[in-house]
Protein backbone atom coordinates (compact mmCIF):
# COMPACT_ATOMS: atom_id res chain seq x y z
CA UNK A 1 0.00 0.00 0.00
CA UNK A 2 3.03 2.26 0.22
CA UNK A 3 3.90 4.89 -2.35
CA UNK A 4 1.89 7.29 -4.44
CA UNK A 5 -0.55 6.23 -7.14
CA UNK A 6 -1.10 8.49 -10.15
CA UNK A 7 -4.08 8.07 -12.44
CA UNK A 8 -5.04 9.83 -15.66
CA UNK A 9 -8.63 9.34 -16.79
CA UNK A 10 -9.96 10.76 -20.07
CA UNK A 11 -13.23 12.54 -20.64
CA UNK A 12 -15.63 10.57 -22.80
CA UNK A 13 -18.58 11.13 -25.08
CA UNK A 14 -21.11 8.31 -25.25
CA UNK A 15 -24.09 7.27 -27.38
CA UNK A 16 -22.80 9.30 -30.36
CA UNK A 17 -26.37 9.54 -31.57
CA UNK A 18 -27.81 6.06 -32.14
CA UNK A 19 -25.34 4.07 -30.03
CA UNK A 20 -27.39 4.40 -26.84
CA UNK A 21 -25.55 2.80 -23.89
CA UNK A 22 -23.24 1.03 -26.36
CA UNK A 23 -20.85 3.42 -28.16
CA UNK A 24 -18.36 5.81 -26.64
CA UNK A 25 -15.14 7.60 -27.45
CA UNK A 26 -12.32 8.96 -25.32
CA UNK A 27 -11.35 12.61 -25.62
CA UNK A 28 -8.04 14.31 -24.94
CA UNK A 29 -8.84 16.17 -21.70
CA UNK A 30 -8.61 14.43 -18.37
CA UNK A 31 -9.14 13.92 -14.66
CA UNK A 32 -5.79 13.54 -12.90
CA UNK A 33 -5.68 11.85 -9.48
CA UNK A 34 -2.69 11.39 -7.19
CA UNK A 35 -3.30 9.30 -4.06
CA UNK A 36 -1.32 8.24 -1.01
CA UNK A 37 -2.18 6.70 2.36
CA UNK A 38 -2.76 9.38 4.96
CA UNK A 39 -3.92 9.84 8.53
CA UNK A 40 -7.33 11.01 7.31
CA UNK A 41 -9.29 11.41 4.08
CA UNK A 42 -8.42 14.68 2.34
CA UNK A 43 -8.63 16.17 -1.15
CA UNK A 44 -6.63 19.01 -2.64
CA UNK A 45 -8.45 19.95 -5.86
CA UNK A 46 -7.60 22.28 -8.73
CA UNK A 47 -9.00 22.85 -12.20
CA UNK A 48 -12.65 22.87 -13.29
CA UNK A 49 -15.29 22.61 -10.56
CA UNK A 50 -12.50 22.46 -7.96
CA UNK A 51 -14.83 23.14 -5.04
CA UNK A 52 -17.06 20.20 -5.94
CA UNK A 53 -14.12 17.90 -6.67
CA UNK A 54 -12.52 18.81 -3.34
CA UNK A 55 -15.56 17.96 -1.18
CA UNK A 56 -14.46 14.94 0.85
CA UNK A 57 -17.96 14.18 2.10
CA UNK A 58 -19.45 14.13 -1.40
CA UNK A 59 -16.56 12.68 -3.40
CA UNK A 60 -17.60 9.98 -5.87
CA UNK A 61 -13.98 8.84 -6.05
CA UNK A 62 -13.70 8.28 -2.29
CA UNK A 63 -17.18 6.84 -1.82
CA UNK A 64 -16.56 4.34 -4.62
CA UNK A 65 -13.16 3.43 -3.16
CA UNK A 66 -14.62 2.79 0.28
CA UNK A 67 -17.68 0.92 -0.99
CA UNK A 68 -15.64 -1.44 -3.17
CA UNK A 69 -13.33 -2.36 -0.31
CA UNK A 70 -16.24 -2.61 2.12
CA UNK A 71 -17.92 -5.15 -0.16
CA UNK A 72 -14.68 -7.12 -0.15
CA UNK A 73 -14.59 -7.08 3.64
CA UNK A 74 -11.51 -4.85 3.67
CA UNK A 75 -11.09 -1.79 5.87
CA UNK A 76 -10.26 1.12 3.56
CA UNK A 77 -7.05 2.98 4.45
CA UNK A 78 -7.53 6.75 4.58
CA UNK A 79 -6.21 8.51 1.49
CA UNK A 80 -5.03 12.00 0.67
CA UNK A 81 -5.87 12.90 -2.91
CA UNK A 82 -4.52 15.57 -5.22
CA UNK A 83 -7.07 16.08 -7.98
CA UNK A 84 -6.67 18.18 -11.11
CA UNK A 85 -9.84 18.18 -13.15
CA UNK A 86 -10.33 19.21 -16.77
CA UNK A 87 -13.71 17.50 -17.30
CA UNK A 88 -16.83 19.67 -16.97
CA UNK A 89 -19.29 18.16 -14.48
CA UNK A 90 -22.85 17.36 -15.53
CA UNK A 91 -22.22 18.21 -19.16
CA UNK A 92 -22.27 14.78 -20.81
CA UNK A 93 -18.49 14.40 -20.87
CA UNK A 94 -18.14 11.29 -18.69
CA UNK A 95 -17.15 12.96 -15.43
CA UNK A 96 -18.91 10.32 -13.31
CA UNK A 97 -17.36 7.46 -15.29
CA UNK A 98 -13.88 8.91 -14.76
CA UNK A 99 -14.51 9.26 -11.02
CA UNK A 100 -15.89 5.71 -10.75
CA UNK A 101 -12.92 4.24 -12.60
CA UNK A 102 -10.59 6.21 -10.34
CA UNK A 103 -12.32 4.95 -7.19
CA UNK A 104 -12.28 1.33 -8.34
CA UNK A 105 -8.63 1.54 -9.42
CA UNK A 106 -7.64 3.00 -6.04
CA UNK A 107 -9.54 0.23 -4.25
CA UNK A 108 -7.75 -2.39 -6.32
CA UNK A 109 -4.35 -0.91 -5.47
CA UNK A 110 -4.67 0.05 -1.80
CA UNK A 111 -6.85 -2.98 -1.01
CA UNK A 112 -4.39 -5.29 -2.78
CA UNK A 113 -7.18 -6.75 -4.91
CA UNK A 114 -4.93 -7.06 -7.94
CA UNK A 115 -7.71 -6.39 -10.44
CA UNK A 116 -6.77 -6.10 -14.10
CA UNK A 117 -8.14 -3.43 -16.43
CA UNK A 118 -11.14 -5.51 -17.46
CA UNK A 119 -12.08 -6.21 -13.85
CA UNK A 120 -11.83 -2.49 -13.08
CA UNK A 121 -13.93 -1.75 -16.17
CA UNK A 122 -16.56 -4.29 -15.12
CA UNK A 123 -16.86 -3.04 -11.55
CA UNK A 124 -17.12 0.60 -12.64
CA UNK A 125 -19.69 -0.27 -15.34
CA UNK A 126 -21.87 -2.10 -12.83
CA UNK A 127 -21.83 0.98 -10.62
CA UNK A 128 -22.54 3.32 -13.55
CA UNK A 129 -25.36 1.07 -14.78
CA UNK A 130 -24.17 1.11 -18.39
CA UNK A 131 -20.73 0.46 -19.90
CA UNK A 132 -20.34 3.02 -22.70
CA UNK A 133 -18.54 5.85 -20.89
CA UNK A 134 -16.56 3.52 -18.63
CA UNK A 135 -15.33 1.41 -21.54
CA UNK A 136 -14.18 4.50 -23.44
CA UNK A 137 -12.49 5.86 -20.31
CA UNK A 138 -10.56 2.67 -19.57
CA UNK A 139 -9.78 1.54 -23.12
CA UNK A 140 -9.63 4.73 -25.19
CA UNK A 141 -10.42 5.21 -28.86
CA UNK A 142 -13.91 4.35 -30.06
CA UNK A 143 -15.43 1.61 -27.91
CA UNK A 144 -18.33 -0.74 -28.46
CA UNK A 145 -19.60 -2.32 -25.25
CA UNK A 146 -22.42 -4.41 -23.86
CA UNK A 147 -23.66 -5.75 -20.51
CA UNK A 148 -25.42 -9.09 -20.26
CA UNK A 149 -26.96 -10.75 -17.21
CA UNK A 150 -27.35 -14.48 -16.61
CA UNK A 151 -28.99 -15.04 -13.24
CA UNK A 152 -26.93 -13.12 -10.69
CA UNK A 153 -23.90 -12.80 -12.97
CA UNK A 154 -23.46 -9.69 -15.11
CA UNK A 155 -20.79 -9.73 -17.80
CA UNK A 156 -19.34 -6.66 -19.51
CA UNK A 157 -17.83 -7.05 -22.97
CA UNK A 158 -16.01 -4.21 -24.68
CA UNK A 159 -13.88 -3.67 -27.78
CA UNK A 160 -11.77 -0.61 -28.58
CA UNK A 161 -11.24 0.47 -32.17
CA UNK A 162 -8.47 2.78 -33.29
CA UNK A 163 -10.37 5.08 -35.68
CA UNK A 164 -8.98 5.25 -39.19
CA UNK A 165 -9.16 9.07 -39.09
CA UNK A 166 -8.62 11.33 -36.06
CA UNK A 167 -11.43 13.75 -36.78
CA UNK A 168 -11.39 16.98 -34.76
CA UNK A 169 -14.16 17.31 -32.19
CA UNK A 170 -15.96 20.44 -31.04
CA UNK A 171 -18.04 20.36 -27.86
CA UNK A 172 -20.68 23.03 -27.43
CA UNK A 173 -21.64 23.38 -23.78
CA UNK A 174 -24.53 25.45 -22.40
CA UNK A 175 -24.35 27.45 -19.20
CA UNK A 176 -26.34 24.95 -17.10
CA UNK A 177 -25.65 21.27 -16.42
CA UNK A 178 -28.06 18.33 -16.66
CA UNK A 179 -28.04 15.26 -14.42
CA UNK A 180 -27.98 11.87 -16.10
CA UNK A 181 -30.90 10.71 -13.95
CA UNK A 182 -33.05 13.61 -15.16
CA UNK A 183 -32.05 12.95 -18.77
CA UNK A 184 -32.95 9.27 -18.43
CA UNK A 185 -36.27 10.18 -16.88
CA UNK A 186 -37.29 11.84 -20.15
CA UNK A 187 -37.14 8.57 -22.11
CA UNK A 188 -40.14 6.38 -22.92
CA UNK A 189 -40.47 2.80 -21.69
CA UNK A 190 -40.81 1.30 -25.18
CA UNK A 191 -40.12 2.09 -28.84
CA UNK A 192 -41.66 1.24 -32.18
CA UNK A 193 -40.16 -1.34 -34.50
CA UNK A 194 -39.37 1.41 -37.01
CA UNK A 195 -37.40 3.47 -34.47
CA UNK A 196 -35.56 0.40 -33.20
CA UNK A 197 -34.57 -0.77 -36.67
CA UNK A 198 -33.48 2.74 -37.68
CA UNK A 199 -31.17 2.94 -34.66
CA UNK A 200 -29.69 -0.52 -35.21
CA UNK A 201 -28.88 0.44 -38.78
CA UNK A 202 -27.42 3.82 -37.83
CA UNK A 203 -25.31 2.48 -34.95
CA UNK A 204 -23.89 -0.25 -37.19
CA UNK A 205 -23.12 2.29 -39.90
CA UNK A 206 -21.55 4.64 -37.36
CA UNK A 207 -19.17 1.97 -36.11
CA UNK A 208 -18.18 1.11 -39.67
CA UNK A 209 -17.68 4.78 -40.54
CA UNK A 210 -15.25 5.29 -37.66
CA UNK A 211 -13.42 2.03 -38.42
CA UNK A 212 -12.93 2.92 -42.08
CA UNK A 213 -12.61 6.70 -41.90
CA UNK A 214 -15.75 7.23 -44.00
CA UNK A 215 -16.64 10.69 -42.77
CA UNK A 216 -19.30 11.23 -45.42
CA UNK A 217 -21.42 8.59 -43.67
CA UNK A 218 -21.56 10.34 -40.31
CA UNK A 219 -24.40 12.78 -41.02
CA UNK A 220 -26.71 9.81 -41.55
CA UNK A 221 -25.00 7.43 -39.12
CA UNK A 222 -25.27 9.82 -36.13
CA UNK A 223 -29.04 10.25 -36.47
CA UNK A 224 -31.00 8.93 -33.51
CA UNK A 225 -34.63 8.06 -32.78
CA UNK A 226 -34.27 6.55 -29.30
CA UNK A 227 -33.06 9.25 -26.92
CA UNK A 228 -32.27 12.56 -28.61
CA UNK A 229 -35.83 13.48 -29.65
CA UNK A 230 -37.00 13.06 -26.05
CA UNK A 231 -34.08 14.92 -24.50
CA UNK A 232 -34.32 17.94 -26.80
CA UNK A 233 -36.66 19.73 -24.39
CA UNK A 234 -33.89 19.70 -21.75
CA UNK A 235 -31.04 20.14 -24.24
CA UNK A 236 -32.00 23.27 -26.13
CA UNK A 237 -28.77 23.43 -28.15
CA UNK A 238 -29.39 20.12 -29.88
CA UNK A 239 -32.23 21.08 -32.28
CA UNK A 240 -30.35 24.28 -33.12
CA UNK A 241 -27.14 22.44 -34.05
CA UNK A 242 -28.46 19.25 -35.67
CA UNK A 243 -29.00 20.99 -39.05
CA UNK A 244 -25.22 21.56 -39.29
CA UNK A 245 -24.61 17.82 -39.86
CA UNK A 246 -23.30 17.22 -43.36
CA UNK A 247 -22.71 20.90 -44.13
CA UNK A 248 -19.47 22.87 -44.67
CA UNK A 249 -17.06 20.55 -42.89
CA UNK A 250 -19.37 19.36 -40.10
CA UNK A 251 -19.54 15.58 -40.54
CA UNK A 252 -21.95 14.72 -37.75
CA UNK A 253 -23.79 16.15 -34.74
CA UNK A 254 -25.10 14.43 -31.61
CA UNK A 255 -25.71 14.91 -27.93
CA UNK A 256 -22.60 14.20 -25.91
CA UNK A 257 -23.68 11.44 -23.56
CA UNK A 258 -26.99 12.36 -21.94
CA UNK A 259 -26.39 16.03 -22.74
CA UNK A 260 -26.75 18.91 -22.46
CA UNK A 261 -23.51 19.40 -24.42
CA UNK A 262 -23.55 18.77 -28.16
CA UNK A 263 -20.68 17.05 -29.98
CA UNK A 264 -19.68 18.08 -33.50
CA UNK A 265 -17.40 15.80 -35.51
CA UNK A 266 -15.49 17.86 -38.06
CA UNK A 267 -13.59 17.14 -41.25
CA UNK A 268 -9.92 16.47 -40.72
CA UNK A 269 -7.97 19.67 -41.36
CA UNK A 270 -10.95 21.96 -40.94
CA UNK A 271 -10.16 25.37 -39.48
CA UNK A 272 -11.63 25.12 -35.96
CA UNK A 273 -11.94 28.89 -35.71
CA UNK A 274 -14.25 28.84 -38.74
CA UNK A 275 -16.35 26.08 -37.19
CA UNK A 276 -16.56 27.97 -33.91
CA UNK A 277 -17.62 31.16 -35.67
CA UNK A 278 -20.43 29.31 -37.46
CA UNK A 279 -21.67 27.82 -34.18
CA UNK A 280 -21.57 31.14 -32.35
CA UNK A 281 -23.43 32.90 -35.16
CA UNK A 282 -26.10 30.20 -35.20
CA UNK A 283 -26.46 30.30 -31.41
CA UNK A 284 -26.45 34.08 -31.12
CA UNK A 285 -27.92 34.98 -27.74
CA UNK A 286 -27.26 31.59 -26.13
CA UNK A 287 -24.68 31.31 -23.35
CA UNK A 288 -22.23 28.63 -24.51
CA UNK A 289 -18.67 27.46 -24.05
CA UNK A 290 -16.78 25.88 -26.93
CA UNK A 291 -14.33 23.09 -26.17
CA UNK A 292 -11.90 21.78 -28.79
CA UNK A 293 -10.84 18.15 -28.54
CA UNK A 294 -9.53 15.09 -30.35
CA UNK A 295 -10.11 11.41 -29.77
CA UNK A 296 -7.76 10.15 -27.09
CA UNK A 297 -6.26 7.11 -25.44
CA UNK A 298 -7.44 5.15 -22.44
CA UNK A 299 -6.83 5.65 -18.75
CA UNK A 300 -3.42 5.41 -17.12
CA UNK A 301 -4.11 3.17 -14.13
C-alpha positions as CSV (number, residue, x, y, z in Angstrom):
1,X,0.0,0.0,0.0
2,X,3.0,2.3,0.2
3,X,3.9,4.9,-2.3
4,X,1.9,7.3,-4.4
5,X,-0.6,6.2,-7.1
6,X,-1.1,8.5,-10.2
7,X,-4.1,8.1,-12.4
8,X,-5.0,9.8,-15.7
9,X,-8.6,9.3,-16.8
10,X,-10.0,10.8,-20.1
11,X,-13.2,12.5,-20.6
12,X,-15.6,10.6,-22.8
13,X,-18.6,11.1,-25.1
14,X,-21.1,8.3,-25.2
15,X,-24.1,7.3,-27.4
16,X,-22.8,9.3,-30.4
17,X,-26.4,9.5,-31.6
18,X,-27.8,6.1,-32.1
19,X,-25.3,4.1,-30.0
20,X,-27.4,4.4,-26.8
21,X,-25.5,2.8,-23.9
22,X,-23.2,1.0,-26.4
23,X,-20.9,3.4,-28.2
24,X,-18.4,5.8,-26.6
25,X,-15.1,7.6,-27.5
26,X,-12.3,9.0,-25.3
27,X,-11.3,12.6,-25.6
28,X,-8.0,14.3,-24.9
29,X,-8.8,16.2,-21.7
30,X,-8.6,14.4,-18.4
31,X,-9.1,13.9,-14.7
32,X,-5.8,13.5,-12.9
33,X,-5.7,11.9,-9.5
34,X,-2.7,11.4,-7.2
35,X,-3.3,9.3,-4.1
36,X,-1.3,8.2,-1.0
37,X,-2.2,6.7,2.4
38,X,-2.8,9.4,5.0
39,X,-3.9,9.8,8.5
40,X,-7.3,11.0,7.3
41,X,-9.3,11.4,4.1
42,X,-8.4,14.7,2.3
43,X,-8.6,16.2,-1.1
44,X,-6.6,19.0,-2.6
45,X,-8.4,19.9,-5.9
46,X,-7.6,22.3,-8.7
47,X,-9.0,22.9,-12.2
48,X,-12.6,22.9,-13.3
49,X,-15.3,22.6,-10.6
50,X,-12.5,22.5,-8.0
51,X,-14.8,23.1,-5.0
52,X,-17.1,20.2,-5.9
53,X,-14.1,17.9,-6.7
54,X,-12.5,18.8,-3.3
55,X,-15.6,18.0,-1.2
56,X,-14.5,14.9,0.9
57,X,-18.0,14.2,2.1
58,X,-19.4,14.1,-1.4
59,X,-16.6,12.7,-3.4
60,X,-17.6,10.0,-5.9
61,X,-14.0,8.8,-6.1
62,X,-13.7,8.3,-2.3
63,X,-17.2,6.8,-1.8
64,X,-16.6,4.3,-4.6
65,X,-13.2,3.4,-3.2
66,X,-14.6,2.8,0.3
67,X,-17.7,0.9,-1.0
68,X,-15.6,-1.4,-3.2
69,X,-13.3,-2.4,-0.3
70,X,-16.2,-2.6,2.1
71,X,-17.9,-5.2,-0.2
72,X,-14.7,-7.1,-0.2
73,X,-14.6,-7.1,3.6
74,X,-11.5,-4.9,3.7
75,X,-11.1,-1.8,5.9
76,X,-10.3,1.1,3.6
77,X,-7.1,3.0,4.4
78,X,-7.5,6.8,4.6
79,X,-6.2,8.5,1.5
80,X,-5.0,12.0,0.7
81,X,-5.9,12.9,-2.9
82,X,-4.5,15.6,-5.2
83,X,-7.1,16.1,-8.0
84,X,-6.7,18.2,-11.1
85,X,-9.8,18.2,-13.1
86,X,-10.3,19.2,-16.8
87,X,-13.7,17.5,-17.3
88,X,-16.8,19.7,-17.0
89,X,-19.3,18.2,-14.5
90,X,-22.8,17.4,-15.5
91,X,-22.2,18.2,-19.2
92,X,-22.3,14.8,-20.8
93,X,-18.5,14.4,-20.9
94,X,-18.1,11.3,-18.7
95,X,-17.1,13.0,-15.4
96,X,-18.9,10.3,-13.3
97,X,-17.4,7.5,-15.3
98,X,-13.9,8.9,-14.8
99,X,-14.5,9.3,-11.0
100,X,-15.9,5.7,-10.8
101,X,-12.9,4.2,-12.6
102,X,-10.6,6.2,-10.3
103,X,-12.3,4.9,-7.2
104,X,-12.3,1.3,-8.3
105,X,-8.6,1.5,-9.4
106,X,-7.6,3.0,-6.0
107,X,-9.5,0.2,-4.2
108,X,-7.7,-2.4,-6.3
109,X,-4.4,-0.9,-5.5
110,X,-4.7,0.0,-1.8
111,X,-6.8,-3.0,-1.0
112,X,-4.4,-5.3,-2.8
113,X,-7.2,-6.7,-4.9
114,X,-4.9,-7.1,-7.9
115,X,-7.7,-6.4,-10.4
116,X,-6.8,-6.1,-14.1
117,X,-8.1,-3.4,-16.4
118,X,-11.1,-5.5,-17.5
119,X,-12.1,-6.2,-13.9
120,X,-11.8,-2.5,-13.1
121,X,-13.9,-1.7,-16.2
122,X,-16.6,-4.3,-15.1
123,X,-16.9,-3.0,-11.6
124,X,-17.1,0.6,-12.6
125,X,-19.7,-0.3,-15.3
126,X,-21.9,-2.1,-12.8
127,X,-21.8,1.0,-10.6
128,X,-22.5,3.3,-13.5
129,X,-25.4,1.1,-14.8
130,X,-24.2,1.1,-18.4
131,X,-20.7,0.5,-19.9
132,X,-20.3,3.0,-22.7
133,X,-18.5,5.9,-20.9
134,X,-16.6,3.5,-18.6
135,X,-15.3,1.4,-21.5
136,X,-14.2,4.5,-23.4
137,X,-12.5,5.9,-20.3
138,X,-10.6,2.7,-19.6
139,X,-9.8,1.5,-23.1
140,X,-9.6,4.7,-25.2
141,X,-10.4,5.2,-28.9
142,X,-13.9,4.4,-30.1
143,X,-15.4,1.6,-27.9
144,X,-18.3,-0.7,-28.5
145,X,-19.6,-2.3,-25.3
146,X,-22.4,-4.4,-23.9
147,X,-23.7,-5.7,-20.5
148,X,-25.4,-9.1,-20.3
149,X,-27.0,-10.7,-17.2
150,X,-27.4,-14.5,-16.6
151,X,-29.0,-15.0,-13.2
152,X,-26.9,-13.1,-10.7
153,X,-23.9,-12.8,-13.0
154,X,-23.5,-9.7,-15.1
155,X,-20.8,-9.7,-17.8
156,X,-19.3,-6.7,-19.5
157,X,-17.8,-7.1,-23.0
158,X,-16.0,-4.2,-24.7
159,X,-13.9,-3.7,-27.8
160,X,-11.8,-0.6,-28.6
161,X,-11.2,0.5,-32.2
162,X,-8.5,2.8,-33.3
163,X,-10.4,5.1,-35.7
164,X,-9.0,5.3,-39.2
165,X,-9.2,9.1,-39.1
166,X,-8.6,11.3,-36.1
167,X,-11.4,13.8,-36.8
168,X,-11.4,17.0,-34.8
169,X,-14.2,17.3,-32.2
170,X,-16.0,20.4,-31.0
171,X,-18.0,20.4,-27.9
172,X,-20.7,23.0,-27.4
173,X,-21.6,23.4,-23.8
174,X,-24.5,25.5,-22.4
175,X,-24.3,27.4,-19.2
176,X,-26.3,25.0,-17.1
177,X,-25.7,21.3,-16.4
178,X,-28.1,18.3,-16.7
179,X,-28.0,15.3,-14.4
180,X,-28.0,11.9,-16.1
181,X,-30.9,10.7,-13.9
182,X,-33.1,13.6,-15.2
183,X,-32.0,13.0,-18.8
184,X,-33.0,9.3,-18.4
185,X,-36.3,10.2,-16.9
186,X,-37.3,11.8,-20.2
187,X,-37.1,8.6,-22.1
188,X,-40.1,6.4,-22.9
189,X,-40.5,2.8,-21.7
190,X,-40.8,1.3,-25.2
191,X,-40.1,2.1,-28.8
192,X,-41.7,1.2,-32.2
193,X,-40.2,-1.3,-34.5
194,X,-39.4,1.4,-37.0
195,X,-37.4,3.5,-34.5
196,X,-35.6,0.4,-33.2
197,X,-34.6,-0.8,-36.7
198,X,-33.5,2.7,-37.7
199,X,-31.2,2.9,-34.7
200,X,-29.7,-0.5,-35.2
201,X,-28.9,0.4,-38.8
202,X,-27.4,3.8,-37.8
203,X,-25.3,2.5,-34.9
204,X,-23.9,-0.2,-37.2
205,X,-23.1,2.3,-39.9
206,X,-21.6,4.6,-37.4
207,X,-19.2,2.0,-36.1
208,X,-18.2,1.1,-39.7
209,X,-17.7,4.8,-40.5
210,X,-15.2,5.3,-37.7
211,X,-13.4,2.0,-38.4
212,X,-12.9,2.9,-42.1
213,X,-12.6,6.7,-41.9
214,X,-15.8,7.2,-44.0
215,X,-16.6,10.7,-42.8
216,X,-19.3,11.2,-45.4
217,X,-21.4,8.6,-43.7
218,X,-21.6,10.3,-40.3
219,X,-24.4,12.8,-41.0
220,X,-26.7,9.8,-41.6
221,X,-25.0,7.4,-39.1
222,X,-25.3,9.8,-36.1
223,X,-29.0,10.3,-36.5
224,X,-31.0,8.9,-33.5
225,X,-34.6,8.1,-32.8
226,X,-34.3,6.5,-29.3
227,X,-33.1,9.2,-26.9
228,X,-32.3,12.6,-28.6
229,X,-35.8,13.5,-29.7
230,X,-37.0,13.1,-26.1
231,X,-34.1,14.9,-24.5
232,X,-34.3,17.9,-26.8
233,X,-36.7,19.7,-24.4
234,X,-33.9,19.7,-21.7
235,X,-31.0,20.1,-24.2
236,X,-32.0,23.3,-26.1
237,X,-28.8,23.4,-28.1
238,X,-29.4,20.1,-29.9
239,X,-32.2,21.1,-32.3
240,X,-30.4,24.3,-33.1
241,X,-27.1,22.4,-34.0
242,X,-28.5,19.3,-35.7
243,X,-29.0,21.0,-39.1
244,X,-25.2,21.6,-39.3
245,X,-24.6,17.8,-39.9
246,X,-23.3,17.2,-43.4
247,X,-22.7,20.9,-44.1
248,X,-19.5,22.9,-44.7
249,X,-17.1,20.5,-42.9
250,X,-19.4,19.4,-40.1
251,X,-19.5,15.6,-40.5
252,X,-22.0,14.7,-37.8
253,X,-23.8,16.1,-34.7
254,X,-25.1,14.4,-31.6
255,X,-25.7,14.9,-27.9
256,X,-22.6,14.2,-25.9
257,X,-23.7,11.4,-23.6
258,X,-27.0,12.4,-21.9
259,X,-26.4,16.0,-22.7
260,X,-26.8,18.9,-22.5
261,X,-23.5,19.4,-24.4
262,X,-23.6,18.8,-28.2
263,X,-20.7,17.1,-30.0
264,X,-19.7,18.1,-33.5
265,X,-17.4,15.8,-35.5
266,X,-15.5,17.9,-38.1
267,X,-13.6,17.1,-41.3
268,X,-9.9,16.5,-40.7
269,X,-8.0,19.7,-41.4
270,X,-11.0,22.0,-40.9
271,X,-10.2,25.4,-39.5
272,X,-11.6,25.1,-36.0
273,X,-11.9,28.9,-35.7
274,X,-14.3,28.8,-38.7
275,X,-16.4,26.1,-37.2
276,X,-16.6,28.0,-33.9
277,X,-17.6,31.2,-35.7
278,X,-20.4,29.3,-37.5
279,X,-21.7,27.8,-34.2
280,X,-21.6,31.1,-32.4
281,X,-23.4,32.9,-35.2
282,X,-26.1,30.2,-35.2
283,X,-26.5,30.3,-31.4
284,X,-26.5,34.1,-31.1
285,X,-27.9,35.0,-27.7
286,X,-27.3,31.6,-26.1
287,X,-24.7,31.3,-23.4
288,X,-22.2,28.6,-24.5
289,X,-18.7,27.5,-24.1
290,X,-16.8,25.9,-26.9
291,X,-14.3,23.1,-26.2
292,X,-11.9,21.8,-28.8
293,X,-10.8,18.1,-28.5
294,X,-9.5,15.1,-30.3
295,X,-10.1,11.4,-29.8
296,X,-7.8,10.2,-27.1
297,X,-6.3,7.1,-25.4
298,X,-7.4,5.1,-22.4
299,X,-6.8,5.7,-18.7
300,X,-3.4,5.4,-17.1
301,X,-4.1,3.2,-14.1
